[in-house]
């Protein structure tokens, strides 16, 4: 396989784990990791990331804290950073890419200060630079902490250009990491967005002491809401039952490794500090509530979570309201 020059933008858990997959796929790949945390960069040069994976050693990487230099001459740019940082990074990429490059987006959520999913807006902004060949988004059930341990993991490569998807599928191919191609970009992104909202509620219920019966009905009805919102946004219904929908929901809404699930638990314990963590679910909740209210959509779980988190309504009262809704057909 031909050697590729790949820049991973983001030195955190996701960036580190994806860089390792790329190196495991082809040890000839020339991989550079860009970041702003000098301690993380020093670690990565020595095959470590003490902050996120203190007990694991892996490949040694070239590193940089200069974004302009990092994007120069790369065949692929992998975005592995919080969505809040995307806007400035994309501007830097668009202004500085000088050779044919394919962007691989590993971030989920809405583009900052918009109601547009990330893939859509990144693609729109990338069009102003003809050297950017396109955008492929990665999404699906995957914790970075599991990827770095080489647990069997399958997610989706999402985009409209099937040739690009197959290209990225091959780029990341290892004996433990597998990509499926998905051309329903809207449906895949909505799944990745809405599951974070539902994960917060699952964490709340778990901390309140509710058991599997309750969680099962909660997640099932949550999937119904995901279907409603996905249809409104223009996604295909079958997509939500794949890796980027149901698969990602199972992962994110059932495990303490999920930041959103853990936030829900901590919210009930009155431990609501989010200054040092990225909570895509909170951002998504605000945007989805705005869309729901303006279009009179029936999203009772999402609305209840918004009322609890942003209006300080009683959790118990919102649960009671959900449970006492009129009986209806399951459809």
KAQUIKA-V371472 format. One record per helix or strand of 3 or more residues. SS is the DSSP state (helix for helix, strand for strand). FROM is the first residue (numbers start at 1). TO is the last residue. If there is no record, write none. Layout:
SS,FROM,TO  SS,FROM,TO
This chain:
strand,5,9  helix,13,25  strand,30,34  helix,38,45  strand,62,64  helix,67,71  strand,76,79  helix,83,96  strand,101,105  helix,118,126  strand,132,139  helix,144,147  strand,153,158  helix,162,171  strand,177,182  helix,185,208  helix,212,233  helix,237,241  helix,243,252  helix,259,268  helix,280,295  helix,300,310  helix,315,323
